[in-house]
Amino acid sequence: MKTVKPSRIKKGDTIGIVAPANSARFVDKKVWDIGIRKLESKGFNLVFGNNINKLYGHTAGTVNDRIED
């Protein structure tokens, strides 16, 4: 099997932020903001899933919500 190595992400590329398990609500607000600012300062565009802050038990929405993101 041949290994496929994608090209590096670069300034201007878009990064999708999703929560495939726990809700992003559980991330400390200060830590979240630092991470977002660092990515934006590197020139990346950020797109957030619709359900990252949702709560369904401890997860970020139902299975279907997380799949949708």
mmCIF file as Biopython writes it, N, C-alpha, C and O atoms, coordinates in Angstrom:
data_model
#
loop_
_atom_site.group_PDB
_atom_site.id
_atom_site.type_symbol
_atom_site.label_atom_id
_atom_site.label_alt_id
_atom_site.label_comp_id
_atom_site.label_asym_id
_atom_site.label_entity_id
_atom_site.label_seq_id
_atom_site.pdbx_PDB_ins_code
_atom_site.Cartn_x
_atom_site.Cartn_y
_atom_site.Cartn_z
_atom_site.occupancy
_atom_site.B_iso_or_equiv
_atom_site.auth_seq_id
_atom_site.auth_asym_id
_atom_site.pdbx_PDB_model_num
ATOM 1   N N  . MET A ? 1  ? 0.841   -1.171 0.000  1.0 0.0 1  A 1 
ATOM 2   C CA . MET A ? 1  ? 0.000   0.000  0.000  1.0 0.0 1  A 1 
ATOM 3   C C  . MET A ? 1  ? 0.892   1.242  0.000  1.0 0.0 1  A 1 
ATOM 4   O O  . MET A ? 1  ? 1.831   1.342  0.789  1.0 0.0 1  A 1 
ATOM 5   N N  . LYS A ? 2  ? 0.590   2.180  -0.887 1.0 0.0 2  A 1 
ATOM 6   C CA . LYS A ? 2  ? 1.370   3.408  -0.996 1.0 0.0 2  A 1 
ATOM 7   C C  . LYS A ? 2  ? 0.856   4.433  0.013  1.0 0.0 2  A 1 
ATOM 8   O O  . LYS A ? 2  ? -0.352  4.632  0.145  1.0 0.0 2  A 1 
ATOM 9   N N  . THR A ? 3  ? 1.775   5.075  0.719  1.0 0.0 3  A 1 
ATOM 10  C CA . THR A ? 3  ? 1.412   6.119  1.676  1.0 0.0 3  A 1 
ATOM 11  C C  . THR A ? 3  ? 1.134   7.412  0.921  1.0 0.0 3  A 1 
ATOM 12  O O  . THR A ? 3  ? 1.921   7.837  0.076  1.0 0.0 3  A 1 
ATOM 13  N N  . VAL A ? 4  ? 0.016   8.019  1.238  1.0 0.0 4  A 1 
ATOM 14  C CA . VAL A ? 4  ? -0.341  9.302  0.632  1.0 0.0 4  A 1 
ATOM 15  C C  . VAL A ? 4  ? -0.090  10.381 1.671  1.0 0.0 4  A 1 
ATOM 16  O O  . VAL A ? 4  ? -0.645  10.338 2.768  1.0 0.0 4  A 1 
ATOM 17  N N  . LYS A ? 5  ? 0.746   11.348 1.323  1.0 0.0 5  A 1 
ATOM 18  C CA . LYS A ? 5  ? 1.075   12.429 2.244  1.0 0.0 5  A 1 
ATOM 19  C C  . LYS A ? 5  ? 0.492   13.727 1.687  1.0 0.0 5  A 1 
ATOM 20  O O  . LYS A ? 5  ? 0.950   14.231 0.661  1.0 0.0 5  A 1 
ATOM 21  N N  . PRO A ? 6  ? -0.519  14.265 2.367  1.0 0.0 6  A 1 
ATOM 22  C CA . PRO A ? 6  ? -1.117  15.510 1.868  1.0 0.0 6  A 1 
ATOM 23  C C  . PRO A ? 6  ? -0.146  16.670 2.006  1.0 0.0 6  A 1 
ATOM 24  O O  . PRO A ? 6  ? 0.787   16.620 2.808  1.0 0.0 6  A 1 
ATOM 25  N N  . SER A ? 7  ? -0.370  17.709 1.222  1.0 0.0 7  A 1 
ATOM 26  C CA . SER A ? 7  ? 0.486   18.891 1.320  1.0 0.0 7  A 1 
ATOM 27  C C  . SER A ? 7  ? 0.191   19.634 2.629  1.0 0.0 7  A 1 
ATOM 28  O O  . SER A ? 7  ? -0.889  19.495 3.201  1.0 0.0 7  A 1 
ATOM 29  N N  . ARG A ? 8  ? 1.148   20.407 3.083  1.0 0.0 8  A 1 
ATOM 30  C CA . ARG A ? 8  ? 0.997   21.169 4.320  1.0 0.0 8  A 1 
ATOM 31  C C  . ARG A ? 8  ? -0.099  22.213 4.182  1.0 0.0 8  A 1 
ATOM 32  O O  . ARG A ? 8  ? -0.368  22.723 3.095  1.0 0.0 8  A 1 
ATOM 33  N N  . ILE A ? 9  ? -0.723  22.518 5.312  1.0 0.0 9  A 1 
ATOM 34  C CA . ILE A ? 9  ? -1.671  23.626 5.281  1.0 0.0 9  A 1 
ATOM 35  C C  . ILE A ? 9  ? -0.852  24.912 5.265  1.0 0.0 9  A 1 
ATOM 36  O O  . ILE A ? 9  ? 0.259   24.966 5.792  1.0 0.0 9  A 1 
ATOM 37  N N  . LYS A ? 10 ? -1.419  25.939 4.653  1.0 0.0 10 A 1 
ATOM 38  C CA . LYS A ? 10 ? -0.690  27.195 4.516  1.0 0.0 10 A 1 
ATOM 39  C C  . LYS A ? 10 ? -1.607  28.374 4.785  1.0 0.0 10 A 1 
ATOM 40  O O  . LYS A ? 10 ? -2.830  28.243 4.828  1.0 0.0 10 A 1 
ATOM 41  N N  . LYS A ? 11 ? -0.990  29.517 4.962  1.0 0.0 11 A 1 
ATOM 42  C CA . LYS A ? 11 ? -1.721  30.756 5.203  1.0 0.0 11 A 1 
ATOM 43  C C  . LYS A ? 11 ? -2.838  30.897 4.171  1.0 0.0 11 A 1 
ATOM 44  O O  . LYS A ? 11 ? -2.623  30.725 2.971  1.0 0.0 11 A 1 
ATOM 45  N N  . GLY A ? 12 ? -4.036  31.215 4.667  1.0 0.0 12 A 1 
ATOM 46  C CA . GLY A ? 12 ? -5.192  31.356 3.784  1.0 0.0 12 A 1 
ATOM 47  C C  . GLY A ? 12 ? -6.046  30.103 3.690  1.0 0.0 12 A 1 
ATOM 48  O O  . GLY A ? 12 ? -7.185  30.165 3.228  1.0 0.0 12 A 1 
ATOM 49  N N  . ASP A ? 13 ? -5.507  28.957 4.127  1.0 0.0 13 A 1 
ATOM 50  C CA . ASP A ? 13 ? -6.291  27.720 4.121  1.0 0.0 13 A 1 
ATOM 51  C C  . ASP A ? 13 ? -7.363  27.776 5.211  1.0 0.0 13 A 1 
ATOM 52  O O  . ASP A ? 13 ? -7.268  28.556 6.158  1.0 0.0 13 A 1 
ATOM 53  N N  . THR A ? 14 ? -8.369  26.943 5.057  1.0 0.0 14 A 1 
ATOM 54  C CA . THR A ? 14 ? -9.469  26.890 6.016  1.0 0.0 14 A 1 
ATOM 55  C C  . THR A ? 14 ? -9.353  25.636 6.868  1.0 0.0 14 A 1 
ATOM 56  O O  . THR A ? 14 ? -9.109  24.537 6.368  1.0 0.0 14 A 1 
ATOM 57  N N  . ILE A ? 15 ? -9.537  25.833 8.177  1.0 0.0 15 A 1 
ATOM 58  C CA . ILE A ? 15 ? -9.524  24.726 9.134  1.0 0.0 15 A 1 
ATOM 59  C C  . ILE A ? 15 ? -10.922 24.613 9.725  1.0 0.0 15 A 1 
ATOM 60  O O  . ILE A ? 15 ? -11.470 25.596 10.224 1.0 0.0 15 A 1 
ATOM 61  N N  . GLY A ? 16 ? -11.493 23.433 9.670  1.0 0.0 16 A 1 
ATOM 62  C CA . GLY A ? 16 ? -12.796 23.186 10.272 1.0 0.0 16 A 1 
ATOM 63  C C  . GLY A ? 16 ? -12.634 22.735 11.713 1.0 0.0 16 A 1 
ATOM 64  O O  . GLY A ? 16 ? -11.867 21.814 11.993 1.0 0.0 16 A 1 
ATOM 65  N N  . ILE A ? 17 ? -13.346 23.371 12.623 1.0 0.0 17 A 1 
ATOM 66  C CA . ILE A ? 17 ? -13.295 23.026 14.042 1.0 0.0 17 A 1 
ATOM 67  C C  . ILE A ? 17 ? -14.594 22.295 14.392 1.0 0.0 17 A 1 
ATOM 68  O O  . ILE A ? 17 ? -15.680 22.868 14.300 1.0 0.0 17 A 1 
ATOM 69  N N  . VAL A ? 18 ? -14.475 21.026 14.792 1.0 0.0 18 A 1 
ATOM 70  C CA . VAL A ? 18 ? -15.629 20.221 15.172 1.0 0.0 18 A 1 
ATOM 71  C C  . VAL A ? 18 ? -15.374 19.579 16.532 1.0 0.0 18 A 1 
ATOM 72  O O  . VAL A ? 18 ? -14.242 19.553 17.016 1.0 0.0 18 A 1 
ATOM 73  N N  . ALA A ? 19 ? -16.415 19.073 17.130 1.0 0.0 19 A 1 
ATOM 74  C CA . ALA A ? 19 ? -16.304 18.352 18.401 1.0 0.0 19 A 1 
ATOM 75  C C  . ALA A ? 19 ? -16.882 16.956 18.190 1.0 0.0 19 A 1 
ATOM 76  O O  . ALA A ? 19 ? -18.078 16.746 18.390 1.0 0.0 19 A 1 
ATOM 77  N N  . PRO A ? 20 ? -16.042 15.995 17.785 1.0 0.0 20 A 1 
ATOM 78  C CA . PRO A ? 20 ? -16.556 14.659 17.487 1.0 0.0 20 A 1 
ATOM 79  C C  . PRO A ? 20 ? -16.927 13.844 18.716 1.0 0.0 20 A 1 
ATOM 80  O O  . PRO A ? 20 ? -17.464 12.743 18.595 1.0 0.0 20 A 1 
ATOM 81  N N  . ALA A ? 21 ? -16.647 14.376 19.883 1.0 0.0 21 A 1 
ATOM 82  C CA . ALA A ? 21 ? -16.985 13.662 21.125 1.0 0.0 21 A 1 
ATOM 83  C C  . ALA A ? 21 ? -17.558 14.671 22.126 1.0 0.0 21 A 1 
ATOM 84  O O  . ALA A ? 21 ? -18.704 15.101 21.989 1.0 0.0 21 A 1 
ATOM 85  N N  . ASN A ? 22 ? -16.771 15.044 23.122 1.0 0.0 22 A 1 
ATOM 86  C CA . ASN A ? 22 ? -17.253 15.979 24.147 1.0 0.0 22 A 1 
ATOM 87  C C  . ASN A ? 22 ? -17.553 17.346 23.571 1.0 0.0 22 A 1 
ATOM 88  O O  . ASN A ? 22 ? -16.949 17.763 22.583 1.0 0.0 22 A 1 
ATOM 89  N N  . SER A ? 23 ? -18.489 18.038 24.194 1.0 0.0 23 A 1 
ATOM 90  C CA . SER A ? 23 ? -18.858 19.383 23.788 1.0 0.0 23 A 1 
ATOM 91  C C  . SER A ? 23 ? -17.693 20.343 24.016 1.0 0.0 23 A 1 
ATOM 92  O O  . SER A ? 23 ? -16.938 20.199 24.978 1.0 0.0 23 A 1 
ATOM 93  N N  . ALA A ? 24 ? -17.555 21.318 23.127 1.0 0.0 24 A 1 
ATOM 94  C CA . ALA A ? 24 ? -16.536 22.352 23.294 1.0 0.0 24 A 1 
ATOM 95  C C  . ALA A ? 24 ? -16.817 23.211 24.526 1.0 0.0 24 A 1 
ATOM 96  O O  . ALA A ? 24 ? -15.942 23.955 24.969 1.0 0.0 24 A 1 
ATOM 97  N N  . ARG A ? 25 ? -18.015 23.118 25.080 1.0 0.0 25 A 1 
ATOM 98  C CA . ARG A ? 25 ? -18.341 23.852 26.302 1.0 0.0 25 A 1 
ATOM 99  C C  . ARG A ? 25 ? -17.419 23.479 27.457 1.0 0.0 25 A 1 
ATOM 100 O O  . ARG A ? 25 ? -17.240 24.259 28.392 1.0 0.0 25 A 1 
ATOM 101 N N  . PHE A ? 26 ? -16.835 22.285 27.389 1.0 0.0 26 A 1 
ATOM 102 C CA . PHE A ? 26 ? -15.977 21.815 28.469 1.0 0.0 26 A 1 
ATOM 103 C C  . PHE A ? 26 ? -14.555 22.369 28.380 1.0 0.0 26 A 1 
ATOM 104 O O  . PHE A ? 26 ? -13.759 22.173 29.299 1.0 0.0 26 A 1 
ATOM 105 N N  . VAL A ? 27 ? -14.229 23.060 27.284 1.0 0.0 27 A 1 
ATOM 106 C CA . VAL A ? 27 ? -12.897 23.649 27.130 1.0 0.0 27 A 1 
ATOM 107 C C  . VAL A ? 27 ? -12.901 25.007 27.827 1.0 0.0 27 A 1 
ATOM 108 O O  . VAL A ? 27 ? -13.811 25.813 27.635 1.0 0.0 27 A 1 
ATOM 109 N N  . ASP A ? 28 ? -11.880 25.245 28.633 1.0 0.0 28 A 1 
ATOM 110 C CA . ASP A ? 28 ? -11.751 26.525 29.336 1.0 0.0 28 A 1 
ATOM 111 C C  . ASP A ? 28 ? -11.775 27.667 28.323 1.0 0.0 28 A 1 
ATOM 112 O O  . ASP A ? 28 ? -11.072 27.615 27.314 1.0 0.0 28 A 1 
ATOM 113 N N  . LYS A ? 29 ? -12.574 28.690 28.584 1.0 0.0 29 A 1 
ATOM 114 C CA . LYS A ? 29 ? -12.767 29.814 27.658 1.0 0.0 29 A 1 
ATOM 115 C C  . LYS A ? 29 ? -11.436 30.499 27.317 1.0 0.0 29 A 1 
ATOM 116 O O  . LYS A ? 29 ? -11.200 30.846 26.160 1.0 0.0 29 A 1 
ATOM 117 N N  . LYS A ? 30 ? -10.579 30.692 28.304 1.0 0.0 30 A 1 
ATOM 118 C CA . LYS A ? 30 ? -9.283  31.347 28.052 1.0 0.0 30 A 1 
ATOM 119 C C  . LYS A ? 30 ? -8.417  30.497 27.122 1.0 0.0 30 A 1 
ATOM 120 O O  . LYS A ? 30 ? -7.785  31.018 26.202 1.0 0.0 30 A 1 
ATOM 121 N N  . VAL A ? 31 ? -8.395  29.198 27.367 1.0 0.0 31 A 1 
ATOM 122 C CA . VAL A ? 31 ? -7.613  28.287 26.528 1.0 0.0 31 A 1 
ATOM 123 C C  . VAL A ? 31 ? -8.171  28.266 25.108 1.0 0.0 31 A 1 
ATOM 124 O O  . VAL A ? 31 ? -7.415  28.292 24.136 1.0 0.0 31 A 1 
ATOM 125 N N  . TRP A ? 32 ? -9.485  28.219 24.994 1.0 0.0 32 A 1 
ATOM 126 C CA . TRP A ? 32 ? -10.155 28.240 23.682 1.0 0.0 32 A 1 
ATOM 127 C C  . TRP A ? 32 ? -9.765  29.494 22.903 1.0 0.0 32 A 1 
ATOM 128 O O  . TRP A ? 32 ? -9.369  29.420 21.740 1.0 0.0 32 A 1 
ATOM 129 N N  . ASP A ? 33 ? -9.884  30.645 23.564 1.0 0.0 33 A 1 
ATOM 130 C CA . ASP A ? 33 ? -9.578  31.923 22.899 1.0 0.0 33 A 1 
ATOM 131 C C  . ASP A ? 33 ? -8.120  32.008 22.456 1.0 0.0 33 A 1 
ATOM 132 O O  . ASP A ? 33 ? -7.830  32.513 21.372 1.0 0.0 33 A 1 
ATOM 133 N N  . ILE A ? 34 ? -7.206  31.518 23.286 1.0 0.0 34 A 1 
ATOM 134 C CA . ILE A ? 34 ? -5.788  31.510 22.917 1.0 0.0 34 A 1 
ATOM 135 C C  . ILE A ? 34 ? -5.576  30.663 21.664 1.0 0.0 34 A 1 
ATOM 136 O O  . ILE A ? 34 ? -4.881  31.080 20.738 1.0 0.0 34 A 1 
ATOM 137 N N  . GLY A ? 35 ? -6.172  29.485 21.639 1.0 0.0 35 A 1 
ATOM 138 C CA . GLY A ? 35 ? -6.029  28.601 20.486 1.0 0.0 35 A 1 
ATOM 139 C C  . GLY A ? 35 ? -6.575  29.212 19.208 1.0 0.0 35 A 1 
ATOM 140 O O  . GLY A ? 35 ? -5.946  29.136 18.152 1.0 0.0 35 A 1 
ATOM 141 N N  . ILE A ? 36 ? -7.750  29.820 19.312 1.0 0.0 36 A 1 
ATOM 142 C CA . ILE A ? 36 ? -8.369  30.456 18.135 1.0 0.0 36 A 1 
ATOM 143 C C  . ILE A ? 36 ? -7.501  31.604 17.636 1.0 0.0 36 A 1 
ATOM 144 O O  . ILE A ? 36 ? -7.251  31.722 16.437 1.0 0.0 36 A 1 
ATOM 145 N N  . ARG A ? 37 ? -7.042  32.450 18.554 1.0 0.0 37 A 1 
ATOM 146 C CA . ARG A ? 37 ? -6.183  33.584 18.166 1.0 0.0 37 A 1 
ATOM 147 C C  . ARG A ? 37 ? -4.892  33.116 17.511 1.0 0.0 37 A 1 
ATOM 148 O O  . ARG A ? 37 ? -4.436  33.722 16.541 1.0 0.0 37 A 1 
ATOM 149 N N  . LYS A ? 38 ? -4.302  32.050 18.028 1.0 0.0 38 A 1 
ATOM 150 C CA . LYS A ? 38 ? -3.053  31.536 17.428 1.0 0.0 38 A 1 
ATOM 151 C C  . LYS A ? 38 ? -3.280  31.057 15.998 1.0 0.0 38 A 1 
ATOM 152 O O  . LYS A ? 38 ? -2.491  31.361 15.103 1.0 0.0 38 A 1 
ATOM 153 N N  . LEU A ? 39 ? -4.353  30.313 15.789 1.0 0.0 39 A 1 
ATOM 154 C CA . LEU A ? 39 ? -4.641  29.831 14.434 1.0 0.0 39 A 1 
ATOM 155 C C  . LEU A ? 39 ? -4.924  30.997 13.487 1.0 0.0 39 A 1 
ATOM 156 O O  . LEU A ? 39 ? -4.437  31.014 12.356 1.0 0.0 39 A 1 
ATOM 157 N N  . GLU A ? 40 ? -5.708  31.965 13.948 1.0 0.0 40 A 1 
ATOM 158 C CA . GLU A ? 40 ? -6.023  33.120 13.107 1.0 0.0 40 A 1 
ATOM 159 C C  . GLU A ? 40 ? -4.775  33.967 12.833 1.0 0.0 40 A 1 
ATOM 160 O O  . GLU A ? 40 ? -4.622  34.513 11.741 1.0 0.0 40 A 1 
ATOM 161 N N  . SER A ? 41 ? -3.886  34.074 13.821 1.0 0.0 41 A 1 
ATOM 162 C CA . SER A ? 41 ? -2.660  34.866 13.632 1.0 0.0 41 A 1 
ATOM 163 C C  . SER A ? 41 ? -1.729  34.230 12.604 1.0 0.0 41 A 1 
ATOM 164 O O  . SER A ? 41 ? -0.893  34.914 12.014 1.0 0.0 41 A 1 
ATOM 165 N N  . LYS A ? 42 ? -1.871  32.933 12.391 1.0 0.0 42 A 1 
ATOM 166 C CA . LYS A ? 42 ? -1.077  32.232 11.379 1.0 0.0 42 A 1 
ATOM 167 C C  . LYS A ? 42 ? -1.687  32.381 9.989  1.0 0.0 42 A 1 
ATOM 168 O O  . LYS A ? 42 ? -1.141  31.886 9.003  1.0 0.0 42 A 1 
ATOM 169 N N  . GLY A ? 43 ? -2.836  33.077 9.922  1.0 0.0 43 A 1 
ATOM 170 C CA . GLY A ? 43 ? -3.464  33.336 8.626  1.0 0.0 43 A 1 
ATOM 171 C C  . GLY A ? 43 ? -4.470  32.301 8.183  1.0 0.0 43 A 1 
ATOM 172 O O  . GLY A ? 43 ? -4.879  32.290 7.022  1.0 0.0 43 A 1 
ATOM 173 N N  . PHE A ? 44 ? -4.881  31.421 9.099  1.0 0.0 44 A 1 
ATOM 174 C CA . PHE A ? 44 ? -5.877  30.416 8.737  1.0 0.0 44 A 1 
ATOM 175 C C  . PHE A ? 44 ? -7.286  30.969 8.886  1.0 0.0 44 A 1 
ATOM 176 O O  . PHE A ? 44 ? -7.554  31.784 9.769  1.0 0.0 44 A 1 
ATOM 177 N N  . ASN A ? 45 ? -8.171  30.526 8.025  1.0 0.0 45 A 1 
ATOM 178 C CA . ASN A ? 45 ? -9.594  30.820 8.143  1.0 0.0 45 A 1 
ATOM 179 C C  . ASN A ? 45 ? -10.213 29.687 8.948  1.0 0.0 45 A 1 
ATOM 180 O O  . ASN A ? 45 ? -9.906  28.518 8.716  1.0 0.0 45 A 1 
ATOM 181 N N  . LEU A ? 46 ? -11.076 30.025 9.883  1.0 0.0 46 A 1 
ATOM 182 C CA . LEU A ? 46 ? -11.686 29.011 10.729 1.0 0.0 46 A 1 
ATOM 183 C C  . LEU A ? 46 ? -13.175 28.911 10.461 1.0 0.0 46 A 1 
ATOM 184 O O  . LEU A ? 46 ? -13.870 29.920 10.335 1.0 0.0 46 A 1 
ATOM 185 N N  . VAL A ? 47 ? -13.652 27.683 10.375 1.0 0.0 47 A 1 
ATOM 186 C CA . VAL A ? 47 ? -15.073 27.402 10.204 1.0 0.0 47 A 1 
ATOM 187 C C  . VAL A ? 47 ? -15.461 26.460 11.345 1.0 0.0 47 A 1 
ATOM 188 O O  . VAL A ? 47 ? -14.796 25.449 11.572 1.0 0.0 47 A 1 
ATOM 189 N N  . PHE A ? 48 ? -16.527 26.790 12.054 1.0 0.0 48 A 1 
ATOM 190 C CA . PHE A ? 48 ? -16.947 26.023 13.221 1.0 0.0 48 A 1 
ATOM 191 C C  . PHE A ? 48 ? -18.184 25.191 12.923 1.0 0.0 48 A 1 
ATOM 192 O O  . PHE A ? 48 ? -19.120 25.659 12.274 1.0 0.0 48 A 1 
ATOM 193 N N  . GLY A ? 49 ? -18.179 23.955 13.403 1.0 0.0 49 A 1 
ATOM 194 C CA . GLY A ? 49 ? -19.345 23.100 13.266 1.0 0.0 49 A 1 
ATOM 195 C C  . GLY A ? 49 ? -20.530 23.705 13.995 1.0 0.0 49 A 1 
ATOM 196 O O  . GLY A ? 49 ? -20.357 24.406 14.992 1.0 0.0 49 A 1 
ATOM 197 N N  . ASN A ? 50 ? -21.718 23.441 13.510 1.0 0.0 50 A 1 
ATOM 198 C CA . ASN A ? 50 ? -22.939 23.996 14.109 1.0 0.0 50 A 1 
ATOM 199 C C  . ASN A ? 50 ? -23.229 23.445 15.496 1.0 0.0 50 A 1 
ATOM 200 O O  . ASN A ? 50 ? -23.970 24.057 16.265 1.0 0.0 50 A 1 
ATOM 201 N N  . ASN A ? 51 ? -22.655 22.305 15.818 1.0 0.0 51 A 1 
ATOM 202 C CA . ASN A ? 51 ? -23.035 21.605 17.048 1.0 0.0 51 A 1 
ATOM 203 C C  . ASN A ? 51 ? -21.929 21.503 18.093 1.0 0.0 51 A 1 
ATOM 204 O O  . ASN A ? 51 ? -22.081 20.759 19.062 1.0 0.0 51 A 1 
ATOM 205 N N  . ILE A ? 52 ? -20.823 22.225 17.928 1.0 0.0 52 A 1 
ATOM 206 C CA . ILE A ? 52 ? -19.688 22.032 18.828 1.0 0.0 52 A 1 
ATOM 207 C C  . ILE A ? 52 ? -19.986 22.398 20.280 1.0 0.0 52 A 1 
ATOM 208 O O  . ILE A ? 52 ? -19.346 21.871 21.190 1.0 0.0 52 A 1 
ATOM 209 N N  . ASN A ? 53 ? -20.932 23.277 20.507 1.0 0.0 53 A 1 
ATOM 210 C CA . ASN A ? 53 ? -21.272 23.671 21.882 1.0 0.0 53 A 1 
ATOM 211 C C  . ASN A ? 53 ? -22.558 23.028 22.391 1.0 0.0 53 A 1 
ATOM 212 O O  . ASN A ? 53 ? -23.006 23.314 23.502 1.0 0.0 53 A 1 
ATOM 213 N N  . LYS A ? 54 ? -23.138 22.174 21.586 1.0 0.0 54 A 1 
ATOM 214 C CA . LYS A ? 54 ? -24.370 21.509 21.974 1.0 0.0 54 A 1 
ATOM 215 C C  . LYS A ? 54 ? -24.097 20.520 23.105 1.0 0.0 54 A 1 
ATOM 216 O O  . LYS A ? 54 ? -22.976 20.031 23.245 1.0 0.0 54 A 1 
ATOM 217 N N  . LEU A ? 55 ? -25.095 20.229 23.897 1.0 0.0 55 A 1 
ATOM 218 C CA . LEU A ? 55 ? -24.960 19.219 24.945 1.0 0.0 55 A 1 
ATOM 219 C C  . LEU A ? 55 ? -26.027 18.148 24.774 1.0 0.0 55 A 1 
ATOM 220 O O  . LEU A ? 55 ? -27.220 18.441 24.707 1.0 0.0 55 A 1 
ATOM 221 N N  . TYR A ? 56 ? -25.580 16.923 24.705 1.0 0.0 56 A 1 
ATOM 222 C CA . TYR A ? 56 ? -26.462 15.763 24.696 1.0 0.0 56 A 1 
ATOM 223 C C  . TYR A ? 56 ? -25.770 14.766 25.608 1.0 0.0 56 A 1 
ATOM 224 O O  . TYR A ? 56 ? -24.918 13.995 25.167 1.0 0.0 56 A 1 
ATOM 225 N N  . GLY A ? 57 ? -26.138 14.786 26.881 1.0 0.0 57 A 1 
ATOM 226 C CA . GLY A ? 57 ? -25.347 14.063 27.874 1.0 0.0 57 A 1 
ATOM 227 C C  . GLY A ? 57 ? -24.050 14.839 28.045 1.0 0.0 57 A 1 
ATOM 228 O O  . GLY A ? 57 ? -24.069 16.005 28.438 1.0 0.0 57 A 1 
ATOM 229 N N  . HIS A ? 58 ? -22.936 14.205 27.754 1.0 0.0 58 A 1 
ATOM 230 C CA . HIS A ? 58 ? -21.657 14.907 27.804 1.0 0.0 58 A 1 
ATOM 231 C C  . HIS A ? 58 ? -21.099 15.169 26.404 1.0 0.0 58 A 1 
ATOM 232 O O  . HIS A ? 58 ? -20.034 15.772 26.268 1.0 0.0 58 A 1 
ATOM 233 N N  . THR A ? 59 ? -21.802 14.725 25.369 1.0 0.0 59 A 1 
ATOM 234 C CA . THR A ? 59 ? -21.295 14.875 24.008 1.0 0.0 59 A 1 
ATOM 235 C C  . THR A ? 59 ? -21.831 16.144 23.339 1.0 0.0 59 A 1 
ATOM 236 O O  . THR A ? 59 ? -22.760 16.788 23.827 1.0 0.0 59 A 1 
ATOM 237 N N  . ALA A ? 60 ? -21.215 16.475 22.216 1.0 0.0 60 A 1 
ATOM 238 C CA . ALA A ? 60 ? -21.586 17.663 21.448 1.0 0.0 60 A 1 
ATOM 239 C C  . ALA A ? 60 ? -22.757 17.338 20.522 1.0 0.0 60 A 1 
ATOM 240 O O  . ALA A ? 60 ? -22.615 17.355 19.299 1.0 0.0 60 A 1 
ATOM 241 N N  . GLY A ? 61 ? -23.890 17.049 21.105 1.0 0.0 61 A 1 
ATOM 242 C CA . GLY A ? 61 ? -25.072 16.711 20.323 1.0 0.0 61 A 1 
ATOM 243 C C  . GLY A ? 61 ? -25.204 15.213 20.126 1.0 0.0 61 A 1 
ATOM 244 O O  . GLY A ? 61 ? -24.401 14.422 20.622 1.0 0.0 61 A 1 
ATOM 245 N N  . THR A ? 62 ? -26.224 14.853 19.400 1.0 0.0 62 A 1 
ATOM 246 C CA . THR A ? 62 ? -26.471 13.444 19.100 1.0 0.0 62 A 1 
ATOM 247 C C  . THR A ? 62 ? -25.425 12.943 18.104 1.0 0.0 62 A 1 
ATOM 248 O O  . THR A ? 62 ? -24.644 13.728 17.567 1.0 0.0 62 A 1 
ATOM 249 N N  . VAL A ? 63 ? -25.415 11.659 17.866 1.0 0.0 63 A 1 
ATOM 250 C CA . VAL A ? 63 ? -24.499 11.099 16.874 1.0 0.0 63 A 1 
ATOM 251 C C  . VAL A ? 63 ? -24.731 11.780 15.531 1.0 0.0 63 A 1 
ATOM 252 O O  . VAL A ? 63 ? -23.774 12.152 14.852 1.0 0.0 63 A 1 
ATOM 253 N N  . ASN A ? 64 ? -25.985 11.943 15.147 1.0 0.0 64 A 1 
ATOM 254 C CA . ASN A ? 64 ? -26.292 12.575 13.857 1.0 0.0 64 A 1 
ATOM 255 C C  . ASN A ? 64 ? -25.834 14.037 13.818 1.0 0.0 64 A 1 
ATOM 256 O O  . ASN A ? 64 ? -25.371 14.509 12.779 1.0 0.0 64 A 1 
ATOM 257 N N  . ASP A ? 65 ? -25.958 14.760 14.939 1.0 0.0 65 A 1 
ATOM 258 C CA . ASP A ? 65 ? -25.480 16.142 15.003 1.0 0.0 65 A 1 
ATOM 259 C C  . ASP A ? 65 ? -23.973 16.190 14.718 1.0 0.0 65 A 1 
ATOM 260 O O  . ASP A ? 65 ? -23.492 17.014 13.939 1.0 0.0 65 A 1 
ATOM 261 N N  . ARG A ? 66 ? -23.254 15.288 15.369 1.0 0.0 66 A 1 
ATOM 262 C CA . ARG A ? 66 ? -21.791 15.284 15.221 1.0 0.0 66 A 1 
ATOM 263 C C  . ARG A ? 66 ? -21.376 14.839 13.834 1.0 0.0 66 A 1 
ATOM 264 O O  . ARG A ? 66 ? -20.392 15.341 13.290 1.0 0.0 66 A 1 
ATOM 265 N N  . ILE A ? 67 ? -22.107 13.908 13.258 1.0 0.0 67 A 1 
ATOM 266 C CA . ILE A ? 67 ? -21.832 13.486 11.869 1.0 0.0 67 A 1 
ATOM 267 C C  . ILE A ? 67 ? -22.068 14.653 10.924 1.0 0.0 67 A 1 
ATOM 268 O O  . ILE A ? 67 ? -21.290 14.881 9.998  1.0 0.0 67 A 1 
ATOM 269 N N  . GLU A ? 68 ? -23.154 15.396 11.165 1.0 0.0 68 A 1 
ATOM 270 C CA . GLU A ? 68 ? -23.471 16.559 10.323 1.0 0.0 68 A 1 
ATOM 271 C C  . GLU A ? 68 ? -22.302 17.561 10.282 1.0 0.0 68 A 1 
ATOM 272 O O  . GLU A ? 68 ? -21.969 18.103 9.228  1.0 0.0 68 A 1 
ATOM 273 N N  . ASP A ? 69 ? -21.697 17.789 11.441 1.0 0.0 69 A 1 
ATOM 274 C CA . ASP A ? 69 ? -20.556 18.718 11.493 1.0 0.0 69 A 1 
ATOM 275 C C  . ASP A ? 69 ? -19.374 18.161 10.714 1.0 0.0 69 A 1 
ATOM 276 O O  . ASP A ? 69 ? -18.324 18.801 10.644 1.0 0.0 69 A 1 
#
